[in-house]
Amino acid sequence: MTRPLPTWAVLALVAAAYVGVVNAGFVWDDTQLVTLNRAVQAPSFTDVWLRNLWCCTVPPLETSYYRPLMTVSLLVDHALFAENAAGFHVTSLLWHLLVTWLVAALLAPRVGPARASVAALLFGLHPVQSEAVAWIAARNDVMSAAGVLGALLALDRKRPAVAAVTALAACLSKENAFLLPAVLWVWRRAWGDRVGAREWLAIGLGLGAAFALRSQASLETLDTHAALTMLTPHAALQIAVTLLGWIAWPWPLIATAGLYMKEPLAAWWPAAGVALVGIVGLLGMGGRRAFWLLALGAGVLAPSAWGVLTYGTIGARYLYLPLFGVVAAAVATVPDVRGARIGLGAAVLASLAALHLRLPVWVSDQALFEDAATQTQDAFTLTMLGLEYVKRDRVPEGMVLLDRAIATKPTHQHTCVQTIGVASTVLSDADLLDRGRVWSDVACKGTPGFDGTLALALATRGLWSDAERVALAAARNDVPLRRDELVRAALDARDGDLASLGARALSWPGGVVELQDKVALLLLARRAPATDVTGADVTGADVTGAAAP
């Protein structure tokens, strides 16, 4: 590590490694956030700055994600590139190159130019970063990292005003940046430095402005208790094993990984062991400095636990900024020996090979989830691939995968609702009833939103007696969708029970007129059986194995 690699050479190598990203498309959440998003297609001040990230997508969602700069970056891209996905991906790559430069610039005064260039190279090429770079919807992780590291660099260079602005930008990109005061304290602690009053003031001004903007936005209230009840000792262990496995060697990389499995995947344990040995070694050689830098990485990962607890899945993008702490600890403590240089060269070559294999899967939803399904058969992956097959008119194969997803224990919380929604469009009346009973009584019993979705699906088929049975059995678990309430309101209207209908209308979130319109549409609806639309027979599909790609 005695001869520094020029920063421009590091950036050129990272850019060359990611050149294949221009062939990627709009994948997964990209479609909703870009092509089906009013805030991007026809932006307004209110939609961008006073509402949540998903406010104006199709369908709209109520979330607590206040990330207006993410929306701004997408609408600027749309103005420049229309709906050419390549332009969006180039922008994401430029953000990644900016963060890679910040890694080098931040570490150079601390560990020297040579070690700083190694850290930037490891950070920029590490395969775990590919999700954040190749997935447009994950760009907020890269933007937030740029703001956090930019604030640290500005303070190190005695520019508090710049630090305040970059801190604000980081918080308006993703919520994990609100940990910036802790990150600053740990960063300075690692090098034996203190944080001055002007520096605290600069960060406080940036975060205060972000809080002020956020307080004016219309956001969903967080239900922390519901998420915390999902954290079991086994789930916590699985999270730790998965994260350590990725940090040690992130292959195979998948779009998302299920956490609540019957038993940990044996393949992750060796990787976790390697990571633990490496961390212990760093602590032994670097002592206090390595401890604090690794603590920095762990600390900025903490907010991602919310997504893990809420959805039961974890994405490689969560490790984007935490990896900075890991590479900083490595270059600050590993001795400059020949073996270290050989190891670095091998790691770079392996990373280039991994990225070459990884980037093509981001070309489409089908490619992404087929690749994911080869790595893990968790409920989420099976659900997403099944939905993709149905969308592409591969109905029998899609229903096979959705059946398997529901049968997988534990079932992902969105699997049941999404499956019944799809089933209502492709199954015959008889098959919808049969499967609905099985799912409702066993795998999906008590799943939030399931009973209401099933009741609504039955009502749109004109199966009112069955819709009434399911709606009445729903234990008010459909909030905020309230589909069971909509079915009950339609039954009241059909039966002429105006008193009951009026009471429901007064408590309906969207108001009396909205409920009236929804009830009228529901009473007039009569969805045709699946065979009239697709001509496919899905009732005899083999549910014991996955459909062939």
Summary of the structure (lengths in Angstrom):
residues: 549
radius of gyration: 25.4
end to end distance: 46.4
largest distance: 85.2
contacts: 1849
relative contact order: 0.08
helix: 71%
strand: 1%
